[in-house]
């Protein structure tokens, strides 16, 4: 999962519909890849490589936000959100309607903080080598297009600022939905301190961050729907028009790789199902308890019955730089969860089949190495059972068969886990396998 900025946002397309997959072209055998400079020489473990390669956001000191008088419609909406969420604001939220220009400015500032070019240039190369994005895809630009082109409202836990695109005091359905979503974030923040997510971002704890974000966005989706969409005075024509507008907004995402779209929309869709399951289990008190002790894996969000007891086991990828050669070093490393694997498999198959193949995940990490020209990526996963592991092996074999030019890939079942090695060249693949199998 990519590192998402901790602005809690609503995108018009994401709010209403999920994204679909498409094919991705893998690198042709032996083709060179433009690789950023090596960042770390032979970290002892994958977790150490994650720490050494991580680029923490340089957060500025937040400026004080002044809470002014709120229009009556927003005051009414605040009361609806408080009723749905079962909590009360400790102090009035700061809510402001802003222009497109001001929204773009705020988002660009946040993007530059939370998306360091160095980290995402290196991750682009790793993901190209794996084959989850095309060879001409650029992750930094993909996230910029997605996150700055679709947002119609956000809440910033750093400042307590809540802004949305709007004109005047009259709120349409779309504006009420956005405000209810962001007001839920503000309410959750006052009680559960959502700035805690920044600590996960600073450690590049991608899997734990994705899980927490699923809970936070799921809460906003679930309770904003309860606050607004159950209104007996809901204008169905307005709702239908909003769906049409969301469809047009979705079409504008064609430049964003399907894999990125899937990961970005996941917290809203799976998160809402997760929170709905928690609420059905024990009401808002159960959601509150999860906010105090968030899920630690996307597996727990996808399968609420596994929360909080089923925690992933640690997985490691050994240092291969000595075997690969003196010019080699760590390029990228990240935790890989069930959702990441499911989104990956869905690029070559049906979403339901891919989700089933990723189920049974019990831990995962990838580690990418480079000499500045070629790349080797080792993906190591753990599974609940041998049957789960074997199903993933079969799915990865199908993945390779459906991927043009994927000859530099090796899939192996060993010791209850599955190891997949991706390489830009056959010689590098052979060297890596010899080292791993030694």
Secondary structure, 3 states (H helix, E strand, C coil): CCCCCCEEEEEHHHHHCCCCCCCCCCCCCCCCCCCCCCCECCCCCHHHHHHHHCCCCCCCCCCCCCCCCCCHHHHHHHHHHHHHHCCCCCCCCEEEEECHHHHHHHHHHHHHHHCCHHHHHHHHHHHHHHCCCCCCCCHHHHHHHHHHHCEEEEEECCCCEEEEECCCCCCCHHHHHHHHHHHHHHHHHHHHCCCHHHHHHHCCCHHHHHHHHHHHHHHHHHHHHHHHCCCCCCCHHHHHHHHHHHHHHHHHHHHCCHHHHHHHHHHHHHHHHHHHHHHHHHHHHHHHHHHHCCCCCHHHHHCHHHCCCCCCCCCCCCCCHHHHCCCCEEEEEEECCHHHHHHHHHCCCCHHHHHHHHCCEEEEEEEEEECCCCEEEEEEEEECCHHHHHHHHHHHHHHHHCCCCCCCEEEEEECCEEEEEEECCHHHHHHHHHHHHC
